[in-house]
Amino acid sequence: MKISIGNDHAGPQYKHAIVAALQAQGHDVINHGTDTEASVDYPDFGHPVAVDVASGNADFGIVICGSGNGINMTVNKHQDIRAALCWNKEIAVLARQHNNANIISIPARFTAIPQAVEMVEAFLGTHFEGGRHQQRVDKIACR
């Protein structure tokens, strides 16, 4: 799988751990995130991830900021993006099963690194259930 990842200054350590885990599993990773804790603007790192996923250049995306909210709002501005703010593995699984989420948003200041890696693995390993959920997902986009 090809995964696009972006993060602001709250997430470099998270990104490094997640990328290492993904590469160990054989995934290709496109890195749009900052590698330092110097203050940056999360939209600058979220938009490229959304573009990768919406264009098909990446299968899924991962975005990380302090609360997870700002970067999540940013990527959800893009058509065909369904980003889910997740703070535990169960929410990550449900985001895929019920909402067909294609980007996971991680709140770095409210999760531990091992927890974030676990959420990403659960997110990527879960399939959309379709069925009754498909009609709901179809109603999300404003076209």
N, C-alpha and C positions, 0 to 999 in steps of 0.2 A: 504494500500500500504506500501511497505517497501522502505525506502529512505536512501541512503548512503550519508554522508556529510563529506567534508574535507576542511580544511582551514589552511592558514599560520597565521603569527602574525598580519596581517592586518585585519583578519576577526573574532576574537572571539566574539565580540559583535553582529555581524551580525548572526553568527552561533547560538548563544543563542536565539536570537529573532526568527529566522527561525525555529529552533527545537521546541520552545514553541508553535508556530503557528501550526506546523505539528502535534505535539502530541495532541493539543487541537482538531484537526480534526480527531483524531483516527489513524494516521499513526504511524508505527514503524520506528524508526530512528537508523541507525548505525553511530556512531560518530568516525571519524578518524581524527578530527581536533585538533589543539592545543587550549588550554584554556588560554594562556597567550600572551602578546605582546612581549615576548622575541624573538629575531630574530631566525627564523627556515628556512628550505629549503622547498619550496612548493611542489617539487616532492614527498617528503616523505609522504605527506598527500593526494596528488592527485592520485598516483598509486593505493592505496588500494580502493579508490572509483571506479576507472575504473575497477578493478578486480571484485569488488562486482557486478557492473552492467553487465559486459561482461559474468560473470559466471552465472547470474540469481539469485544470492544471494540478489540482490536489484532490484526493478523495475526501479528506476531512481536514478540519482546522482545529487548532488549539490556541486560545488567547488567554493572556494572564495580565492582570493589573492588581492593584492593592485590594479593592473591594470586589473586583470582577465585574462591577456594574458598568463603569464607563466604557470599557473596551467591548463589553457585550452589547451595549446600546449602539456603539459604532458599527460593529459588524452586522447587526440586525437591520441597518439602514439599506443594506444591499439586497436586491431582488434575489430570490432563490436561496437565501441564507436563513437558516433556523438555528440560531445559537442559543444554547441553554447555559444559564448560570448554575453551576453545580458546586455543592459544598460537601457532598458525601457520595459514596459509590452507588447507593440506591437511587439517588436523584439522577446520576449519570446514566444508569441503566434505563430508568423510566423515560428520560429524555430521548433516548434512541428508540425504545420499544413503542412509545405512544406518540411521540412528536416528530420522529424521523429527523432529529437534530443532526446537523452536519458540522457544527462547531461547538466545542465545549469551552466555556469561559470559567476560569479558575480564579477565586479570590485569594491571592497570595497571603494577605494579612490575616486570613481567617481559616487557613488550612495548613497542615504540615506537609513537607515535601513528600514523605512516603505516602501520605493520603492522596496527594495530587497525582502521583504516579499510578496509584491504584485506581483512581477515578478515570484516568485516561485509558488505562488498560480495559476497564469495564466498559467504557464508552465505545471504544473501537471494537471490542469483542461482542457487542450486542447488536442484534438485527432488528430492524423495524418490523413490527407485527402486522402492519397493514390492516385489512379488514375494516372494522368500524372506525379505526383511527385514521384511515386514509381520507375519508370525507372531511374530517376535522382539519387535517393538515392541508387539504385542498383549499379550505376557507381562510387560511392564514394570509396568503399572498393577496395584495390589492392590485388587481390587473384591470 
